[in-house]
Amino acid sequence: MADLPVQNENLPSPSRPPGRPDRGLIAVAVLLVVGVGVVLVMRSRGGPIRSELPWSTDSKTALAEAGRKNLPVLMIFSQVDCPPCIQLKRDVLESKPFENVARGRVVLADLDVNADPANRELFFSYGGEGTPFAVLTDATGRKVAQWDYRTPFADWLDERLGAGGVPTTTQPALIQPSSRYAAAFDGRR
């Protein structure tokens, strides 16, 4: 009987050269990294504002409600895949300080400029050039104030609403940037 050659387990297999990683392991690692990345991106995408306050997604409905309640309307123009819009919604509009300022003092409208041509037209009619874009209107839809990104959002809204819940000025106050969010828009971050 002929002796069969014994394969030494310490030698590399003939299918891959020594020092090279297994292609199957590389493929699995790449798929794992891509899968985790997709999950993270999907979780960070924009969408409706998650808040205890009622948000309208239609400007006509918001204006009609404002007329019935005799309140101003805060219109937030945004896009689903806009990182600053997502940040504004997550860090400001879904926060308790914002809810405390807005509750019962303003009708809220979250308007996606890509979802409805009427929203896009209204966005441009108010002078919108980029998103997020926030305007405060009276109950008839007349623009009263526009957020300037320099003032923390809840402070800006509180100043505009005044004590009685109605807009008190037509010009935004120029206040030095003091919020983490404002820093993201002027290159300090």
C-alpha positions in Angstrom: 0.0 0.0 0.0 1.3 3.4 -1.0 1.7 6.0 1.6 -0.7 8.9 1.1 0.8 12.3 1.5 -0.2 13.9 4.8 -1.2 17.6 4.5 0.4 19.8 7.1 -2.2 22.0 8.7 0.3 24.8 9.1 0.8 25.2 5.4 -1.5 27.5 3.5 -4.2 26.0 1.3 -3.4 26.0 -2.4 -6.4 28.2 -3.2 -5.0 31.3 -1.6 -1.5 32.6 -1.4 0.2 32.9 2.0 -0.5 36.2 3.8 -3.7 36.9 1.9 -7.0 37.0 3.8 -9.9 34.8 2.8 -12.1 36.5 0.2 -15.2 35.1 1.8 -14.4 36.8 5.1 -13.8 40.1 3.4 -17.2 39.8 1.6 -19.0 39.1 4.8 -17.2 42.0 6.6 -18.1 44.4 3.7 -21.8 43.3 3.7 -21.9 43.8 7.5 -20.5 47.3 7.3 -22.8 48.3 4.5 -25.8 46.8 6.3 -25.1 48.7 9.5 -24.5 51.9 7.4 -27.9 51.5 5.7 -29.7 51.0 9.0 -28.0 54.1 10.5 -28.9 56.3 7.5 -32.6 55.1 7.5 -32.9 55.9 11.2 -31.5 59.4 10.7 -33.7 60.3 7.8 -36.2 63.1 8.2 -39.9 62.7 8.3 -42.8 63.9 10.3 -42.0 65.8 13.5 -42.5 63.5 16.6 -44.0 65.8 19.2 -46.9 65.9 21.6 -48.1 69.1 19.8 -50.3 68.8 16.7 -48.5 69.6 13.5 -50.3 70.1 10.2 -48.7 69.0 6.9 -50.9 71.3 4.9 -50.7 75.1 4.9 -54.4 75.6 4.1 -55.5 73.4 7.0 -53.0 75.3 9.3 -54.3 78.7 8.2 -57.9 77.6 8.6 -57.2 76.4 12.2 -55.3 79.7 12.9 -58.3 81.7 11.7 -60.7 79.7 14.0 -58.3 80.1 17.0 -57.1 83.6 16.2 -53.5 82.5 16.4 -50.4 83.0 14.2 -48.9 80.1 12.2 -45.4 78.8 12.4 -44.5 77.3 9.0 -41.4 75.1 8.9 -40.4 74.4 5.3 -38.1 71.3 5.1 -37.1 68.3 3.0 -36.9 64.7 4.0 -33.2 64.2 3.1 -31.9 67.6 4.4 -29.4 67.1 7.3 -30.0 70.6 8.8 -33.8 70.0 8.6 -33.4 66.7 10.4 -31.2 68.4 13.0 -33.7 71.2 13.6 -36.6 68.8 14.0 -34.7 66.4 16.3 -32.8 69.0 18.4 -35.4 71.8 18.6 -38.9 71.1 17.3 -39.2 67.8 19.2 -37.8 69.3 22.4 -39.7 70.1 25.6 -38.5 73.8 25.7 -39.9 74.3 22.2 -43.2 72.6 23.1 -43.5 74.8 26.2 -43.1 78.0 24.1 -45.4 76.9 21.3 -48.2 75.1 23.2 -51.5 77.1 22.8 -49.7 80.1 21.3 -49.2 79.2 17.6 -50.5 76.8 15.0 -47.7 74.5 13.7 -47.2 73.5 10.1 -44.4 71.1 8.9 -44.3 71.6 5.1 -42.2 69.4 2.9 -41.3 71.4 -0.2 -40.8 68.3 -2.3 -43.9 66.4 -1.2 -46.5 69.0 -2.4 -46.1 71.6 -5.2 -48.3 74.0 -3.2 -45.7 73.8 -0.4 -42.9 74.6 -2.8 -44.8 77.5 -4.3 -45.6 78.9 -0.8 -41.9 78.4 0.2 -40.8 80.6 -2.7 -43.5 83.2 -2.2 -42.2 83.8 1.4 -38.7 84.3 0.0 -37.3 80.8 0.8 -33.9 80.0 -0.7 -32.9 76.9 1.3 -34.2 74.6 3.9 -34.9 74.6 6.8 -36.9 77.8 6.4 -39.1 79.0 9.2 -41.7 81.8 8.9 -44.3 83.1 11.3 -47.5 84.4 9.7 -50.7 85.9 11.0 -53.9 83.9 10.6 -54.4 85.2 7.1 -51.0 83.9 5.9 -49.2 87.3 5.8 -45.5 86.9 6.7 -44.7 88.5 10.0 -41.2 87.2 10.7 -38.5 84.9 9.4 -36.1 83.0 11.5 -32.6 84.3 11.0 -30.6 81.3 12.3 -28.7 83.6 14.7 -31.2 83.3 17.6 -32.0 80.0 19.3 -35.2 78.9 17.8 -37.4 78.7 20.9 -36.1 82.1 22.0 -36.9 83.6 18.6 -40.4 82.2 18.6 -41.0 83.4 22.2 -39.9 86.9 21.3 -42.1 87.0 18.2 -45.2 85.8 20.0 -44.9 88.2 22.9 -47.0 87.8 26.0 -50.4 87.6 24.3 -49.6 84.9 21.7 -49.7 87.3 18.7 -46.8 88.5 16.7 -45.4 91.7 18.0 -42.9 92.7 15.3 -42.3 92.3 11.6 -38.5 92.4 11.8 -36.3 89.6 13.4 -34.1 90.8 16.2 -30.4 90.5 15.5 -29.0 88.6 18.4 -25.5 87.2 18.5 -25.3 83.4 17.8 -25.5 81.6 21.1 -26.8 78.1 20.4 -25.2 74.9 19.3 -27.6 74.8 16.3 -26.7 78.3 15.1 -23.0 77.4 15.2 -23.7 74.7 12.6 -24.8 77.4 10.2 -22.0 79.9 10.5 -19.0 77.5 10.2 -18.0 77.4 13.8 -18.7 73.7 14.1 
